[in-house]
Amino acid sequence: MTEGAESRARGGRDEIRGVRRGRAPVPLSVLDLATVGAGHTAREALEATTRLARLAERRGFHRFWVAEHHSMPGVASSSPAVILARLTAHTERIRLGSGGVMLPNHPPLVIAEQFGTLEALAPGRIDLGLGRAPGSDGATAAALRRGREDGPDEFPSQLSELIRFLDDDYPDGHPYGRVHAVPGPVQASAAGGVQSPARPPVWLLGSSGFSARLAGQLGLPFAFAHHFSAANTLPALDLYRSAFRPSAVLDEPYALIGVSALAAEDAAAAQAQILTGALSMIRLRTGRPGLVPTAEEAAAYPFTPMEREFVDEWLGNIVYGTPEQVSKGLDELAERTGAQELMLTANAHSIEARVRSYELIADAYELPQLSAD
């Protein structure tokens, strides 16, 4: 890494220090999927995402990420960069990012350009979280890649290419030596040597050991999908920490875990809402994806014994209930995993229930409420 590239990468080191968190054991953040519930439109779902980002900023959450998924009627977040561009115009302080961009679906140069644009729109507030899965089924992945052979096995080389484009770090004589991601560092050079800006910190995301080990070896922050791979959380975090090597970005490991969490004034109301997400997941995994069902539909659904077993296991990995129950569950999870940050996601039908959940959690932890300037 060149000196200029190293100085730009240090933005990732600086942004995770000194975060205010009230009484929470670690900083709290939000992951949103732009969930589309039955009876709602994609427009309403995306408006809700904007509303949640503004709420997260006002109530003291640290960052707000959106995830890339494809060909799922109940998820409107197929294009994180587009959604994030909108969010930069509706927020002022909170960090915004992808949780994540599925890199095998995209040419690395395109992602460098998109996130360079986002960094120009919201300097110092953008995170680039990357995953190696397609975020879809095989047929959708093939449609996205249009015959390219890039896939999960090529992820390390794609990642290296992306970082070099972000840092404008290809040397003269390389086939890409005269290719520049714009907006990006080349513009600072063209302006007469003005110091290059910090580029978006790169995070690796995962639900198994591959990205955990790679993140550790590269000295990058790591985000683990505890919300749908809870059995692998501790092994993956152990692998990340044991593989970690200090880098220009981090002196020591920094691990975030995604957690499904939903609070309500009444525990039964919280369970009714999370059951909508469980039924939606059953339908997705059995090849019947659709809009997230209402609480009434989920309550009346005739679960088979096998489906009921899945639901019980699924609910067992969600932190839900009253604000006191949720804060206690999050405290225990932070202590058990040693994660430096918890990123909360609420997969439920009701927009109002999701909004209220984040408000209740913020209240429970006395997160610093920021004024809306």
C-alpha positions in Angstrom: 0.0 0.0 0.0 1.4 3.4 -0.9 1.7 6.2 1.6 -1.2 8.1 0.1 -3.4 4.9 0.1 -2.4 4.2 3.7 -3.5 7.7 4.8 -6.8 7.3 3.1 -7.4 3.9 4.6 -7.0 5.3 8.2 -10.5 6.6 8.0 -11.6 3.1 9.0 -9.5 3.2 12.1 -10.7 6.6 13.3 -14.4 6.2 12.9 -14.9 3.4 15.4 -13.3 5.2 18.3 -15.1 7.4 20.9 -18.6 6.5 19.9 -21.3 7.6 22.4 -23.5 4.7 23.4 -25.5 5.7 26.5 -25.9 2.7 28.8 -25.5 0.1 25.9 -22.6 -2.3 26.4 -21.3 -1.5 22.9 -22.3 0.9 20.1 -25.7 0.1 18.5 -26.4 0.3 14.8 -29.2 -0.5 12.4 -29.5 -2.8 9.4 -32.5 -2.4 7.1 -33.8 -4.4 4.2 -36.5 -2.1 3.0 -39.0 -4.8 3.9 -42.2 -4.8 1.8 -45.2 -6.1 3.8 -48.5 -7.3 2.4 -50.7 -4.3 1.7 -47.7 -2.0 1.2 -45.8 -0.9 -1.9 -42.0 -0.7 -2.6 -42.3 3.0 -2.5 -43.8 2.9 1.0 -41.0 0.4 2.0 -38.3 2.8 0.8 -39.9 5.8 2.4 -39.9 3.7 5.6 -36.1 3.1 5.2 -35.6 6.8 4.9 -37.7 7.4 8.0 -35.8 4.8 9.9 -32.4 6.3 8.9 -33.5 9.7 10.2 -34.8 8.1 13.4 -31.5 6.2 13.9 -29.5 9.4 13.5 -31.7 11.3 15.9 -31.8 8.6 18.5 -28.0 8.1 18.7 -27.4 4.9 16.7 -23.9 4.7 15.3 -24.5 3.6 11.7 -27.3 2.6 9.3 -26.7 0.0 6.7 -28.8 -1.5 3.9 -28.4 -5.0 2.4 -28.3 -6.2 -1.2 -30.9 -8.9 -2.0 -32.4 -9.9 -5.4 -35.6 -11.4 -6.7 -37.3 -11.3 -3.3 -40.7 -9.6 -3.4 -40.6 -8.8 0.3 -37.2 -7.0 0.1 -36.8 -3.7 -1.9 -33.1 -3.2 -1.2 -31.7 -4.7 -4.4 -29.6 -1.6 -5.1 -27.8 -0.4 -1.9 -25.9 2.4 -3.6 -29.1 4.0 -4.9 -30.8 3.8 -1.5 -27.7 5.2 0.2 -27.5 8.1 -2.2 -31.0 9.1 -1.1 -30.1 8.7 2.5 -27.2 11.0 2.2 -29.7 13.8 1.4 -31.8 13.0 4.4 -29.2 12.6 7.1 -26.3 14.7 8.3 -24.2 12.7 10.9 -24.9 9.0 11.0 -22.6 6.7 9.1 -24.3 5.1 6.1 -23.2 1.9 4.4 -23.8 -1.4 2.7 -24.4 -4.6 4.7 -23.5 -5.5 2.2 -22.8 -5.2 -1.5 -22.4 -8.7 -2.9 -19.1 -8.2 -4.8 -19.3 -11.2 -7.1 -22.4 -9.6 -8.7 -20.5 -6.5 -9.8 -17.3 -5.4 -11.5 -15.0 -4.0 -8.8 -14.5 -0.7 -10.7 -18.3 -0.1 -10.7 -18.4 -0.5 -6.9 -15.4 1.8 -6.5 -17.1 4.4 -8.6 -20.5 4.1 -6.8 -18.9 4.4 -3.3 -16.6 7.1 -4.4 -19.7 9.0 -5.4 -21.3 8.3 -2.1 -18.2 9.5 -0.3 -18.3 12.7 -2.3 -21.9 13.2 -1.3 -21.4 12.4 2.4 -17.6 12.8 3.2 -16.5 10.7 6.1 -19.8 8.9 6.6 -19.7 6.0 4.2 -19.0 2.3 4.9 -18.4 -0.3 2.2 -19.5 -3.6 3.5 -18.8 -6.5 1.2 -20.2 -10.1 0.9 -19.1 -13.0 -1.2 -22.6 -14.7 -1.6 -24.9 -13.7 -4.4 -27.8 -12.5 -2.2 -30.1 -14.6 -4.4 -30.7 -18.0 -5.9 -28.5 -19.5 -8.6 -30.6 -18.4 -11.6 -30.8 -14.8 -10.3 -27.0 -14.8 -9.8 -26.5 -16.0 -13.4 -28.8 -13.3 -14.7 -26.8 -10.7 -12.7 -23.5 -11.8 -13.9 -24.4 -12.3 -17.6 -22.0 -15.1 -18.3 -19.1 -13.8 -16.2 -17.4 -16.6 -14.3 -16.7 -14.5 -11.2 -18.0 -16.2 -8.1 -17.4 -16.7 -4.4 -14.0 -18.4 -5.1 -12.7 -15.3 -6.9 -13.7 -13.0 -4.0 -10.2 -12.4 -2.7 -8.9 -11.3 -6.1 -12.0 -9.2 -6.6 -11.5 -7.6 -3.2 -7.9 -6.8 -4.0 -8.9 -5.2 -7.3 -11.6 -3.1 -5.7 -9.3 -1.8 -2.9 -6.7 -0.8 -5.5 -9.3 1.1 -7.5 -10.5 2.8 -4.3 -6.9 3.8 -3.5 -5.9 4.6 -7.1 -3.0 2.3 -6.4 -2.3 0.5 -9.8 1.3 1.3 -10.9 2.4 2.6 -14.3 2.7 -0.3 -16.7 -0.2 -2.3 -15.2 -3.1 -2.9 -17.6 -5.2 -0.8 -15.2 -2.5 1.8 -14.5 -4.4 4.4 -16.5 -7.9 3.4 -15.2 -9.2 5.5 -12.3 -12.3 5.3 -10.2 -14.0 8.7 -10.3 -14.9 10.3 -8.0 -11.6 9.3 -6.3 -8.0 10.1 -5.5 -7.0 10.9 -9.0 -9.0 14.1 -8.8 -7.0 15.3 -5.9 -3.8 14.6 -7.8 -5.1 16.5 -10.8 -5.9 19.5 -8.5 -2.2 20.0 -7.8 -1.4 17.6 -5.0 -4.2 18.4 -2.7 -4.3 15.7 0.0 -6.5 12.8 -1.0 -9.6 12.3 1.0 -10.2 9.3 3.2 -11.9 6.6 1.2 -14.8 4.5 2.5 -13.7 1.9 5.1 -14.0 -1.6 3.7 -15.7 -4.2 5.9 -16.0 -7.9 5.2 -19.3 -9.6 5.9 -19.9 -13.3 6.4 -22.0 -16.1 7.9 -19.2 -18.7 8.0 -15.4 -18.9 8.4 -14.2 -17.8 5.0 -14.7 -14.1 5.3 -13.8 -14.2 9.0 -10.3 -15.6 8.2 -9.8 -13.2 5.2 -10.8 -10.2 7.2 -8.4 -11.1 10.0 -5.5 -11.7 7.6 -6.1 -8.4 5.9 -6.6 -6.5 9.2 -10.1 -5.3 8.2 -13.2 -4.9 10.4 -15.6 -7.9 10.2 -19.4 -8.1 10.4 -21.0 -11.5 11.1 -24.6 -12.4 10.3 -25.6 -13.7 13.7 -29.2 -13.0 12.8 -29.4 -16.0 10.4 -26.3 -18.1 11.3 -26.2 -18.0 15.1 -24.6 -21.4 15.4 -21.5 -20.2 13.6 -21.1 -16.9 15.4 -18.6 -17.8 18.1 -16.4 -20.1 15.8 -16.3 -17.3 13.2 -15.4 -14.6 15.7 -12.7 -16.8 17.2 -11.3 -17.5 13.7 -11.3 -13.8 12.9 -9.5 -12.9 16.0 -6.9 -15.6 15.7 -6.2 -14.8 12.1 -6.0 -11.0 12.7 -2.9 -9.1 11.6 -2.6 -5.4 12.4 -3.0 -3.2 9.3 -3.1 0.4 8.2 -6.8 0.3 9.0 -6.9 -1.5 12.4 -4.4 -2.1 15.2 -6.7 -4.8 16.7 -9.7 -6.8 15.7 -13.1 -5.1 15.4 -16.1 -7.3 15.1 -19.7 -6.3 14.6 -22.6 -8.8 14.7 -26.0 -8.5 13.1 -28.8 -9.2 15.5 -32.6 -9.7 14.9 -34.2 -7.6 17.7 -37.7 -6.2 18.2 -39.1 -4.5 21.3 -42.7 -3.6 22.0 -44.5 -2.4 25.1 -46.0 -5.9 25.4 -44.0 -9.1 24.8 -46.9 -10.8 23.1 -47.1 -7.9 20.6 -43.4 -8.3 19.9 -43.8 -12.0 19.3 -46.7 -11.4 16.9 -44.6 -9.2 14.8 -41.5 -11.4 14.6 -43.7 -14.3 13.6 -44.4 -12.5 10.4 -40.7 -12.5 9.6 -40.5 -16.2 10.5 -43.3 -17.1 8.1 -41.8 -15.0 5.4 -38.5 -16.9 5.8 -40.2 -20.3 5.7 -41.8 -19.3 2.4 -38.5 -18.1 1.0 -36.6 -21.3 1.9 -39.3 -23.4 0.4 -39.3 -21.6 -2.9 -42.4 -19.5 -2.2 -41.1 -16.0 -1.7 -43.6 -13.2 -1.3 -44.4 -10.1 0.6 -44.0 -10.2 4.4 -47.4 -11.4 5.8 -49.4 -9.5 8.3 -49.5 -10.5 11.9 -53.1 -11.7 11.5 -52.1 -14.0 8.6 -49.0 -15.3 10.5 -51.2 -16.0 13.6 -53.7 -18.0 11.5 -51.2 -19.9 9.4 -51.4 -23.7 9.9 -47.7 -24.5 10.5 -46.7 -28.1 9.9 -44.7 -29.9 12.6 -41.5 -29.4 10.5 -42.4 -25.7 10.0 -43.1 -25.2 13.7 -39.7 -26.7 14.5 -38.1 -24.2 12.2 -40.1 -21.3 13.7 -39.1 -22.3 17.3 -35.4 -22.4 16.3 -35.7 -19.2 14.4 -37.4 -17.3 17.2 -34.8 -18.7 19.6 -32.1 -16.6 17.8 -34.1 -13.3 18.0 -34.0 -10.9 20.9 -37.6 -9.8 21.4 -40.0 -8.7 24.1 -40.4 -5.7 26.3 -37.6 -3.1 26.2 -36.2 -4.5 29.5 -36.2 -8.0 28.0 -34.5 -6.9 24.8 -31.8 -4.8 26.5 -31.1 -7.7 28.8 -30.8 -10.1 25.8 -28.5 -7.7 23.9 -26.3 -7.2 27.0 -25.9 -11.0 27.3 -25.2 -11.4 23.6 -22.5 -8.7 23.7 -20.9 -10.3 26.7 -21.0 -13.8 25.3 -19.6 -12.9 21.9 -17.2 -10.1 22.8 -18.5 -8.1 19.7 -17.5 -4.5 19.6 -20.8 -3.4 18.1 -24.3 -4.8 17.7 -26.2 -4.0 14.5 -30.0 -4.5 15.0 -32.4 -5.5 12.3 -36.2 -5.9 12.7 -37.7 -8.2 10.0 -41.4 -7.7 10.6 -44.5 -6.6 8.6 -45.5 -3.5 10.5 -43.5 -0.3 9.7 -44.8 1.3 12.8 -43.8 -1.7 15.0 -40.2 -1.4 13.6 -40.1 2.3 14.2 -41.4 1.9 17.7 -38.9 -0.9 18.4 -35.9 1.3 17.7 -37.4 4.1 19.8 -37.9 1.8 22.8 -34.4 0.3 22.5 -32.9 3.8 22.4 -34.9 4.7 25.4 -34.0 1.6 27.3 -30.3 2.4 26.8 -30.6 6.1 27.2 -28.9 6.7 23.9 -27.9 10.3 23.4 -30.8 12.0 21.6 -29.5 14.4 19.0 -31.2 17.5 17.9 -32.4 17.8 14.3 -30.4 20.7 13.0 
